[in-house]
Amino acid sequence: MSSKSQQRLGSINVKINVKKLLVVLLSVLVLQACTQLLLSAANAPKYTFEGQIESSVAYGELAEQALDIYIPKNATEAMPVIMFFHGGRWTTGSKEQYQFVGMRLADLGYIAVLPSTRLYPRVKFPTFIEDSAQAVAWISDNISSYGGSSDLFLLGHSSGAHMAAMVVADERYLKAHNKSVNIINAFAGMAGPYDFEPKAPELKDMFGPPSEFSEMVVTNFIDGDEPPMLLIYSNQDETVHIRNLEKLKAGIEQADGKVKSLIYESGGHTSTVGAFSWANPADLPVPLDVDAFFRSHMR
């Protein structure tokens, strides 16, 4: 092999190794929950995103009651809408940290909406669910101005999955805005803590008093008339136990509702939402699975 060929091969190997290193680094950050660095890496494609982003659109009067809207490039007709609720144990996180989700959903042909809500300790349950419902109601009334159709889907990860599922299951939240859950085509939740009893002091205070704990359990509000649900989980999740999925799924099936579950063999708690990033460290097909499920429920 000539020296020039060796140099070219070496250059190619360097590029491949750099990419592998980036993926490994992002994988480590996911596993260790190095949130700020992880999300900065995942959001890197925002500098090349060719669609349009409408930032901090108000859905309420308070500063936290705002949302970002991601509109695909060259959208020529009314497009289906996905509202994504981020995780963070009901205490942390922001819509800005999950730009990679909005961009990926836009690339799949949706108008993506990422809302912020008030969080603990400023507020306690059910305020962050009320904010979530208010954002859904606002989008139902206004998304047509941004090119959205009436096909509205909810997607959430971790505590965000819980919040979105509560809006879907407990009709009181949308009724407060003169809306029905029928405005929602379907829901997909990743690693959601849908059915548990708060044990940690912080969670007891957030959802308490104990006599009110039943009000935050999604399964308690299932009657079978909810929009179809897709429940997603990774077997290596050490943060949210799989029994949350199992209890909610069993409750929906018992009520003759529509539910499907996807359980991936690899990946930890953040791997399902991380699958929307450019690196997808656990190599999970979550975006395509969610897309297929939602498109099967278009009106």
C-alpha positions as CSV (number, residue, x, y, z in Angstrom):
1,M,0.0,0.0,0.0
2,S,1.4,3.4,-1.0
3,S,2.1,6.1,1.7
4,K,-0.8,8.3,0.2
5,S,-3.2,5.4,0.5
6,Q,-2.1,4.8,4.1
7,Q,-2.6,8.5,4.8
8,R,-6.1,8.5,3.3
9,L,-7.0,5.3,5.2
10,G,-5.7,6.8,8.4
11,S,-7.8,10.0,7.9
12,I,-10.9,7.9,7.3
13,N,-10.2,5.9,10.5
14,V,-9.7,9.1,12.5
15,K,-13.1,10.4,11.3
16,I,-14.8,7.1,12.1
17,N,-13.1,7.0,15.5
18,V,-14.1,10.5,16.3
19,K,-17.8,9.7,15.5
20,K,-17.6,6.6,17.6
21,L,-16.0,8.6,20.4
22,L,-18.8,11.2,20.2
23,V,-21.4,8.4,20.4
24,V,-19.6,6.8,23.3
25,L,-19.4,10.1,25.1
26,L,-23.1,10.8,24.6
27,S,-23.8,7.3,25.9
28,V,-21.8,7.9,29.0
29,L,-23.6,11.2,29.6
30,V,-26.9,9.6,29.2
31,L,-26.1,6.8,31.7
32,Q,-24.6,9.3,34.2
33,A,-27.3,11.9,33.6
34,C,-24.8,14.7,32.9
35,T,-27.7,16.8,31.8
36,Q,-26.3,20.1,30.7
37,L,-23.4,18.6,28.6
38,L,-25.6,15.8,27.3
39,L,-28.3,18.2,26.1
40,S,-25.8,20.6,24.6
41,A,-24.4,17.7,22.5
42,A,-27.8,16.4,21.5
43,N,-29.0,19.9,20.5
44,A,-26.0,20.6,18.2
45,P,-28.1,20.1,15.0
46,K,-30.1,23.2,15.8
47,Y,-27.4,25.2,13.9
48,T,-28.3,23.4,10.7
49,F,-32.1,22.9,11.3
50,E,-33.8,24.3,8.1
51,G,-37.3,24.6,9.5
52,Q,-38.8,27.4,11.5
53,I,-38.9,27.8,15.3
54,E,-41.4,30.0,17.0
55,S,-39.9,30.5,20.5
56,S,-41.7,31.2,23.8
57,V,-45.2,31.6,22.5
58,A,-47.5,32.4,25.4
59,Y,-50.3,30.0,26.2
60,G,-51.0,31.7,29.5
61,E,-50.3,34.8,31.5
62,L,-47.3,33.5,33.5
63,A,-43.7,33.5,32.4
64,E,-43.5,29.7,32.5
65,Q,-46.6,29.2,30.5
66,A,-44.9,29.3,27.1
67,L,-44.2,26.9,24.3
68,D,-41.9,26.5,21.3
69,I,-43.3,25.5,17.9
70,Y,-41.1,23.7,15.4
71,I,-42.4,24.0,11.8
72,P,-40.9,21.8,9.1
73,K,-39.3,23.4,6.1
74,N,-41.5,23.9,3.1
75,A,-44.7,22.9,4.8
76,T,-47.4,23.2,2.1
77,E,-50.5,21.8,3.8
78,A,-51.9,21.4,7.3
79,M,-49.6,19.1,9.2
80,P,-50.3,16.8,12.2
81,V,-49.2,18.1,15.6
82,I,-47.2,16.5,18.4
83,M,-46.9,18.1,21.8
84,F,-43.9,16.8,23.7
85,F,-43.7,17.0,27.5
86,H,-40.1,16.8,28.9
87,G,-39.1,14.9,32.0
88,G,-37.3,16.1,35.1
89,R,-39.1,14.6,38.1
90,W,-41.6,17.4,38.0
91,T,-38.9,19.7,39.3
92,T,-36.4,20.5,36.6
93,G,-35.9,20.7,32.8
94,S,-37.0,23.2,30.2
95,K,-38.3,23.1,26.6
96,E,-35.0,24.6,25.4
97,Q,-33.1,21.6,26.6
98,Y,-35.1,19.3,24.3
99,Q,-34.7,21.1,21.0
100,F,-33.5,17.9,19.5
101,V,-36.9,16.3,20.0
102,G,-38.7,19.2,18.3
103,M,-36.3,19.0,15.4
104,R,-36.6,15.2,15.0
105,L,-40.4,15.4,15.1
106,A,-40.3,18.2,12.5
107,D,-38.1,16.0,10.3
108,L,-40.7,13.3,10.5
109,G,-43.3,15.6,9.1
110,Y,-45.0,17.0,12.2
111,I,-45.4,20.4,13.7
112,A,-43.8,19.9,17.1
113,V,-44.8,21.8,20.2
114,L,-42.7,21.8,23.3
115,P,-44.3,23.5,26.3
116,S,-43.0,24.6,29.7
117,T,-45.1,24.5,32.8
118,R,-44.7,25.6,36.4
119,L,-42.8,23.0,38.4
120,Y,-42.1,22.0,42.0
121,P,-41.2,23.6,44.5
122,R,-42.9,26.7,43.1
123,V,-46.1,24.8,42.7
124,K,-47.4,21.4,43.8
125,F,-49.7,18.8,42.1
126,P,-52.0,19.3,40.3
127,T,-50.8,22.7,39.1
128,F,-48.3,21.4,36.6
129,I,-51.0,19.1,35.2
130,E,-53.4,22.1,34.9
131,D,-50.7,24.0,33.0
132,S,-50.2,21.0,30.7
133,A,-54.0,20.9,29.9
134,Q,-54.0,24.7,29.3
135,A,-51.2,24.3,26.8
136,V,-53.0,21.5,25.0
137,A,-56.2,23.5,24.9
138,W,-54.3,26.6,23.5
139,I,-52.8,24.5,20.8
140,S,-56.1,23.0,19.9
141,D,-57.5,26.5,19.4
142,N,-54.4,28.2,17.8
143,I,-52.1,25.7,16.0
144,S,-53.9,26.2,12.6
145,S,-52.3,29.7,12.6
146,Y,-48.9,27.9,12.4
147,G,-49.9,25.4,9.8
148,G,-51.2,22.6,12.1
149,S,-54.1,20.3,11.4
150,S,-56.6,19.0,13.9
151,D,-54.6,15.8,14.3
152,L,-53.1,16.3,17.8
153,F,-50.9,13.8,19.5
154,L,-49.3,13.9,23.0
155,L,-45.8,12.5,23.7
156,G,-43.9,12.6,27.0
157,H,-40.9,11.2,28.7
158,S,-40.7,10.3,32.4
159,S,-42.5,12.8,34.5
160,G,-43.6,14.5,31.3
161,A,-45.2,11.2,30.2
162,H,-47.1,11.2,33.6
163,M,-48.3,14.8,33.0
164,A,-49.5,14.1,29.5
165,A,-51.2,10.8,30.5
166,M,-53.0,12.6,33.3
167,V,-54.4,15.1,30.8
168,V,-55.6,12.2,28.6
169,A,-57.0,10.1,31.5
170,D,-58.6,12.6,33.8
171,E,-61.1,14.6,31.7
172,R,-61.5,17.3,34.4
173,Y,-58.3,19.0,33.3
174,L,-59.4,19.7,29.7
175,K,-63.0,20.3,30.8
176,A,-61.7,23.3,32.7
177,H,-60.9,24.8,29.3
178,N,-64.2,23.7,27.7
179,K,-62.3,20.9,25.9
180,S,-62.8,17.2,25.6
181,V,-60.1,14.5,25.5
182,N,-61.5,13.8,22.0
183,I,-59.3,16.6,20.7
184,I,-56.3,14.2,21.2
185,N,-55.8,11.5,18.6
186,A,-53.4,9.4,20.7
187,F,-50.8,9.4,23.4
188,A,-47.3,7.9,23.6
189,G,-45.4,7.8,26.9
190,M,-41.7,6.9,27.4
191,A,-40.7,5.5,30.8
192,G,-43.7,7.1,32.6
193,P,-44.3,6.8,36.3
194,Y,-48.0,6.4,35.9
195,D,-48.9,4.3,38.9
196,F,-46.9,4.5,42.1
197,E,-47.2,5.8,45.7
198,P,-44.8,8.6,46.6
199,K,-42.1,7.5,49.1
200,A,-39.4,10.2,48.9
201,P,-40.0,13.2,51.2
202,E,-39.9,15.5,48.2
203,L,-42.5,13.5,46.3
204,K,-44.7,13.2,49.4
205,D,-44.7,17.0,49.7
206,M,-45.3,17.5,46.0
207,F,-48.3,15.1,45.7
208,G,-49.5,15.2,49.3
209,P,-51.2,15.0,51.6
210,P,-51.3,11.1,51.5
211,S,-55.1,11.2,51.4
212,E,-54.7,12.8,47.9
213,F,-52.1,10.4,46.5
214,S,-54.8,8.6,44.5
215,E,-55.4,11.7,42.5
216,M,-52.0,11.5,40.8
217,V,-52.3,7.8,39.7
218,V,-53.2,7.7,36.0
219,T,-54.7,4.2,36.2
220,N,-57.3,5.4,38.7
221,F,-58.9,7.6,35.9
222,I,-59.0,5.0,33.1
223,D,-62.6,4.2,31.9
224,G,-61.8,2.8,28.4
225,D,-62.8,5.9,26.5
226,E,-59.4,7.5,26.4
227,P,-57.4,8.0,23.1
228,P,-55.2,5.1,22.2
229,M,-52.0,4.8,24.2
230,L,-48.5,3.6,23.4
231,L,-46.5,2.8,26.5
232,I,-42.7,2.6,25.9
233,Y,-40.0,1.2,28.3
234,S,-36.4,0.1,28.3
235,N,-35.5,-3.0,30.3
236,Q,-32.4,-1.4,31.8
237,D,-34.3,1.5,33.3
238,E,-33.3,1.8,37.0
239,T,-35.2,5.0,37.6
240,V,-38.9,4.1,36.8
241,H,-40.0,0.6,37.5
242,I,-41.8,-1.4,34.7
243,R,-44.7,-2.0,37.0
244,N,-45.9,1.5,36.2
245,L,-46.4,0.4,32.6
246,E,-47.8,-2.9,33.6
247,K,-50.4,-1.4,36.0
248,L,-51.6,1.2,33.5
249,K,-51.7,-1.3,30.6
250,A,-53.7,-3.8,32.7
251,G,-56.1,-1.0,33.8
252,I,-56.7,0.1,30.2
253,E,-57.2,-3.5,29.0
254,Q,-59.6,-4.2,31.9
255,A,-61.6,-1.2,30.8
256,D,-61.6,-2.4,27.1
257,G,-59.5,0.6,26.1
258,K,-56.9,0.8,23.4
259,V,-53.3,0.2,24.4
260,K,-50.0,-1.0,23.0
261,S,-46.7,-1.5,24.7
262,L,-43.1,-1.6,23.4
263,I,-40.4,-2.8,25.7
264,Y,-36.8,-2.5,24.4
265,E,-34.2,-4.9,25.7
266,S,-31.4,-2.3,25.8
267,G,-31.2,1.2,27.1
268,G,-31.7,3.0,30.4
269,H,-34.1,5.6,31.6
270,T,-33.1,8.4,29.2
271,S,-32.4,6.1,26.2
272,T,-35.9,6.4,24.8
273,V,-35.9,10.2,24.6
274,G,-32.2,10.1,23.7
275,A,-33.2,8.1,20.6
276,F,-34.6,11.3,19.1
277,S,-31.0,12.8,19.2
278,W,-28.5,12.5,16.3
279,A,-26.4,9.9,18.2
280,N,-29.2,7.6,19.6
281,P,-26.6,6.0,21.9
282,A,-28.8,2.9,22.7
283,D,-29.7,2.5,19.0
284,L,-33.4,2.4,19.7
285,P,-36.1,2.8,16.9
286,V,-38.3,5.0,19.2
287,P,-38.9,7.9,16.7
288,L,-40.0,5.5,13.9
289,D,-42.1,3.4,16.3
290,V,-43.9,6.6,17.6
291,D,-44.3,7.9,14.1
292,A,-45.9,4.6,13.0
293,F,-48.3,4.5,16.0
294,F,-49.4,8.1,15.6
295,R,-49.9,7.8,11.8
296,S,-52.1,4.8,12.4
297,H,-54.4,7.1,14.3
298,M,-54.8,10.0,11.9
299,R,-58.3,11.2,11.4
